[in-house]
Amino acid sequence: MAFVEALFWLSIFLIIYALIGYPLLALLLGAVSGRKVQKQAITPPITLIIAAYNEESAIAEKIESLELDYPRDQLEILVADDGSTDRTREIVRSYADRGVRLYEGEGRAGKTITLNGAVENATGEIVVFSDATGVFNPQSLRELAANFADPTVGCVSGRVAYSYTEDTTSEGFRVYQGFAVAVRNAEGSFGSLTSVSGAIHALRKSIFRPSEASHTQDLADVIHTVEGEEACANAIRFNNLVLFPANFPVTAARLRNAGYEVREIGNSEAAKLDGGMSCLSLRFSPQN
């Protein structure tokens, strides 16, 4: 009986912590230990990836709405189609003369697998993920890109804005969204976002890792950015070559699977290498 009672109160505690304790802790940590992202007005090559499946009613409007304030020669628009059976692919191809590319997934593999293939075919240094219905603010890409001037930033989440009505349900959702955004900003200020917005977030292509079909990009990109930070902790990275001391905790197999050429070296040899060949640490930053 005592065990059941203890389990009951533990469950109550965990529920309260998840709903109240953690958000308050995140806000406190954000206020106490937050850091400013060193933003600058930069325009790195960006690939905007639009995930689509049977979006014939929306995809043309989405493409037409992309009146973005970003250098056209630095922007690639890539529609990632997950085996649509309607006219989605046909519509996207009609925009080829306007620089819109189509990535055709093999069959109905699912959104995550399709995005894996699309990123592999992307040419931008930064990949921005979107869906077929959200409308971007014209300044969105510049706002996202400015965060990447800070070399410690690996992933940036945009903010999705909703239109609300005056009914009780809509008002409740508005309050929730305001609180969720505050928590996400706090998490970002100390580099620990737990998820990003699937409708608008950006990632350095160099740290993207393919995900399994059962995973979503909203969470996978966050995890992979953290793994990228961990892998950079002691590694010495130059282009696509990673050298690390023999006692480095991240396995060579994981780095090889990520596409790096790996060579193990001794600590004494590592000490002789050029200190300028250091790896960037990767953190998160929300779009303000």
C-alpha positions as CSV (number, residue, x, y, z in Angstrom):
1,M,0.0,0.0,0.0
2,A,2.8,2.4,0.8
3,F,4.4,1.8,-2.5
4,V,1.1,2.5,-4.4
5,E,0.7,5.7,-2.4
6,A,4.3,6.8,-3.1
7,L,3.7,6.1,-6.8
8,F,0.6,8.1,-6.7
9,W,2.3,11.2,-5.2
10,L,5.3,10.8,-7.5
11,S,2.9,10.8,-10.5
12,I,1.2,14.0,-9.2
13,F,4.6,15.6,-8.7
14,L,5.7,14.8,-12.2
15,I,2.5,16.2,-13.7
16,I,2.9,19.4,-11.7
17,Y,6.6,19.6,-12.6
18,A,5.9,19.1,-16.3
19,L,3.0,21.7,-16.4
20,I,4.3,24.3,-14.0
21,G,7.7,23.5,-12.5
22,Y,9.7,23.1,-15.6
23,P,8.2,26.1,-17.4
24,L,9.0,28.3,-14.3
25,L,12.5,26.8,-14.1
26,A,13.1,27.5,-17.8
27,L,12.0,31.1,-17.3
28,L,14.2,31.5,-14.3
29,L,17.3,30.0,-16.0
30,G,16.6,32.1,-19.1
31,A,16.6,35.3,-16.9
32,V,19.6,34.3,-14.9
33,S,22.0,32.6,-17.3
34,G,20.7,33.7,-20.7
35,R,23.1,34.9,-23.4
36,K,22.6,37.2,-26.3
37,V,23.0,35.7,-29.8
38,Q,25.5,37.8,-31.8
39,K,23.2,38.5,-34.8
40,Q,24.4,40.2,-37.9
41,A,22.7,41.0,-41.3
42,I,24.1,38.1,-43.4
43,T,22.7,36.3,-46.4
44,P,24.2,32.8,-46.6
45,P,23.0,30.4,-49.3
46,I,19.6,29.1,-48.1
47,T,17.5,26.2,-49.3
48,L,13.9,26.6,-48.4
49,I,12.3,23.1,-48.3
50,I,8.6,22.8,-48.5
51,A,7.1,19.5,-47.5
52,A,4.1,18.4,-49.6
53,Y,1.7,15.5,-50.0
54,N,-1.4,15.9,-52.2
55,E,-1.3,19.7,-51.9
56,E,-2.7,20.6,-55.3
57,S,-5.2,23.0,-53.6
58,A,-2.5,24.9,-51.7
59,I,1.0,24.5,-53.3
60,A,0.6,27.2,-56.0
61,E,-0.6,29.7,-53.4
62,K,2.3,28.8,-51.2
63,I,4.9,29.4,-54.0
64,E,3.2,32.6,-55.1
65,S,3.2,33.8,-51.5
66,L,7.0,33.6,-51.3
67,E,7.7,37.3,-51.8
68,L,10.7,37.1,-49.6
69,D,13.2,39.9,-49.0
70,Y,16.3,37.7,-49.7
71,P,18.8,37.8,-52.5
72,R,17.4,35.5,-55.2
73,D,20.8,34.1,-56.1
74,Q,21.3,33.0,-52.5
75,L,17.9,31.3,-52.3
76,E,16.9,27.8,-53.5
77,I,13.3,26.7,-53.3
78,L,12.9,23.0,-53.1
79,V,9.5,21.3,-52.8
80,A,9.8,17.8,-51.2
81,D,7.0,15.7,-52.5
82,D,6.1,12.6,-50.6
83,G,4.5,10.5,-53.4
84,S,1.5,12.8,-54.1
85,T,-1.3,11.2,-56.2
86,D,-2.9,14.4,-57.2
87,R,-1.5,17.3,-59.4
88,T,1.0,18.6,-56.8
89,R,4.1,17.5,-58.8
90,E,2.7,18.9,-62.0
91,I,1.9,22.2,-60.4
92,V,5.4,22.5,-58.9
93,R,7.1,21.7,-62.3
94,S,5.2,24.6,-63.8
95,Y,7.3,26.9,-61.6
96,A,10.6,25.5,-62.8
97,D,11.3,28.6,-64.9
98,R,11.1,30.6,-61.7
99,G,13.8,28.6,-60.0
100,V,11.5,26.2,-58.0
101,R,12.9,22.7,-57.9
102,L,11.0,19.5,-57.2
103,Y,12.4,16.6,-55.2
104,E,10.3,13.5,-55.9
105,G,10.3,11.0,-53.0
106,E,10.0,7.3,-53.9
107,G,6.5,6.3,-53.2
108,R,4.7,7.2,-50.0
109,A,7.7,7.0,-47.7
110,G,6.5,9.5,-45.1
111,K,7.5,13.1,-44.4
112,T,10.6,12.4,-42.5
113,I,12.2,10.1,-45.1
114,T,11.2,12.5,-47.9
115,L,12.9,15.4,-46.0
116,N,16.0,13.3,-45.6
117,G,16.3,13.0,-49.3
118,A,15.5,16.6,-50.0
119,V,18.2,17.9,-47.6
120,E,20.7,15.6,-49.3
121,N,19.8,17.3,-52.6
122,A,19.8,20.8,-51.1
123,T,22.6,23.2,-52.1
124,G,22.3,25.8,-49.3
125,E,24.5,26.1,-46.3
126,I,21.3,26.7,-44.3
127,V,18.2,24.6,-44.8
128,V,14.8,26.1,-43.8
129,F,11.9,23.8,-43.3
130,S,8.3,24.7,-44.1
131,D,4.9,23.3,-45.0
132,A,2.6,23.9,-47.9
133,T,0.1,26.1,-46.1
134,G,2.0,28.5,-43.8
135,V,2.7,32.0,-45.1
136,F,6.1,33.5,-44.5
137,N,6.7,37.1,-43.4
138,P,8.8,38.7,-46.2
139,Q,11.6,39.3,-43.6
140,S,11.5,35.7,-42.2
141,L,14.6,34.4,-44.0
142,R,16.7,37.4,-43.1
143,E,15.6,37.1,-39.4
144,L,16.5,33.4,-39.4
145,A,19.8,33.9,-41.2
146,A,21.0,36.7,-38.8
147,N,21.2,34.2,-36.0
148,F,23.8,32.1,-37.9
149,A,26.3,34.9,-37.8
150,D,26.9,33.6,-34.3
151,P,29.0,30.5,-34.8
152,T,27.6,28.9,-31.7
153,V,24.1,28.7,-33.2
154,G,23.2,25.5,-34.9
155,C,19.4,25.6,-35.1
156,V,16.9,28.4,-35.1
157,S,13.1,28.1,-34.6
158,G,10.7,30.6,-36.1
159,R,7.5,31.6,-34.5
160,V,4.1,30.6,-35.9
161,A,1.4,33.2,-35.6
162,Y,-2.2,32.3,-35.4
163,S,-5.4,34.3,-35.9
164,Y,-7.8,34.1,-33.0
165,T,-11.5,34.5,-32.6
166,E,-13.3,35.7,-29.5
167,D,-14.7,32.3,-28.4
168,T,-13.5,30.6,-25.2
169,T,-11.5,27.9,-27.0
170,S,-9.6,30.3,-29.1
171,E,-8.9,32.6,-26.2
172,G,-7.6,29.6,-24.2
173,F,-5.3,28.6,-27.0
174,R,-4.0,32.2,-27.4
175,V,-3.0,32.2,-23.7
176,Y,-1.4,28.8,-24.0
177,Q,0.6,29.9,-27.1
178,G,1.8,33.1,-25.3
179,F,3.1,31.0,-22.4
180,A,4.6,28.3,-24.7
181,V,6.5,31.0,-26.7
182,A,7.8,32.6,-23.5
183,V,9.1,29.2,-22.4
184,R,10.7,28.5,-25.8
185,N,12.4,31.9,-25.8
186,A,13.7,31.1,-22.3
187,E,15.0,27.7,-23.4
188,G,16.7,29.2,-26.4
189,S,18.4,31.9,-24.3
190,F,20.4,29.2,-22.5
191,G,20.8,26.9,-25.5
192,S,18.3,24.1,-24.6
193,L,15.3,24.1,-26.9
194,T,13.3,20.9,-26.6
195,S,11.6,21.2,-30.0
196,V,11.3,23.5,-32.9
197,S,8.4,24.5,-35.1
198,G,8.0,22.2,-38.1
199,A,6.4,25.0,-40.1
200,I,9.4,27.3,-39.8
201,H,12.8,26.4,-38.5
202,A,16.4,26.5,-39.9
203,L,19.4,24.3,-39.5
204,R,23.0,24.3,-40.6
205,K,23.1,21.7,-43.3
206,S,26.5,20.5,-42.0
207,I,24.9,19.2,-38.8
208,F,21.7,17.7,-40.4
209,R,21.4,13.9,-39.8
210,P,18.9,11.7,-41.5
211,S,16.1,10.5,-39.2
212,E,14.1,7.4,-39.0
213,A,10.5,7.4,-40.5
214,S,9.0,7.3,-37.0
215,H,10.8,10.5,-35.9
216,T,9.6,14.0,-36.6
217,Q,12.0,16.8,-37.7
218,D,10.6,19.0,-34.9
219,L,12.4,16.8,-32.4
220,A,15.1,15.1,-34.5
221,D,16.8,18.3,-35.6
222,V,17.0,19.4,-32.0
223,I,18.5,16.1,-30.9
224,H,21.0,16.1,-33.8
225,T,22.1,19.6,-33.0
226,V,22.8,18.6,-29.5
227,E,24.7,15.5,-30.8
228,G,26.6,17.9,-33.1
229,E,27.6,20.0,-30.1
230,E,28.7,16.9,-28.2
231,A,30.7,15.6,-31.1
232,C,32.5,19.0,-31.4
233,A,33.4,19.1,-27.7
234,N,36.9,17.8,-28.2
235,A,37.1,17.0,-31.9
236,I,39.3,18.9,-34.2
237,R,37.4,19.3,-37.5
238,F,38.7,20.6,-40.8
239,N,36.4,20.4,-43.8
240,N,35.2,16.9,-43.9
241,L,38.0,15.3,-41.9
242,V,37.6,14.7,-38.1
243,L,40.6,13.9,-35.9
244,F,40.0,13.1,-32.3
245,P,42.1,11.8,-29.4
246,A,41.9,8.1,-28.8
247,N,40.0,8.6,-25.5
248,F,37.4,10.8,-27.1
249,P,34.0,9.6,-25.8
250,V,32.1,9.9,-29.1
251,T,32.7,6.8,-31.2
252,A,34.4,6.8,-34.6
253,A,31.5,4.7,-36.0
254,R,29.0,7.4,-35.3
255,L,31.1,10.0,-37.0
256,R,31.7,7.8,-40.0
257,N,28.0,7.1,-40.3
258,A,27.5,10.9,-40.4
259,G,29.8,11.0,-43.5
260,Y,33.1,12.1,-42.0
261,E,36.5,10.6,-42.7
262,V,37.8,9.6,-39.3
263,R,41.3,9.0,-38.0
264,E,42.2,8.3,-34.4
265,I,45.2,10.0,-33.0
266,G,47.0,10.1,-29.7
267,N,46.7,13.0,-27.3
268,S,50.3,14.1,-27.9
269,E,49.7,14.3,-31.6
270,A,46.5,16.2,-31.1
271,A,48.3,18.8,-29.0
272,K,50.6,19.6,-31.9
273,L,47.8,20.4,-34.3
274,D,46.9,23.9,-35.3
275,G,44.6,25.3,-32.6
276,G,42.8,27.3,-35.3
277,M,41.3,24.0,-36.5
278,S,38.8,24.0,-33.7
279,C,35.2,22.9,-34.0
280,L,32.3,25.1,-33.5
281,S,30.0,24.4,-30.6
282,L,26.4,24.4,-31.5
283,R,23.6,25.9,-29.6
284,F,20.0,27.0,-30.2
285,S,18.5,30.4,-30.7
286,P,14.8,31.3,-31.1
287,Q,13.8,33.9,-33.6
288,N,13.0,37.1,-31.8
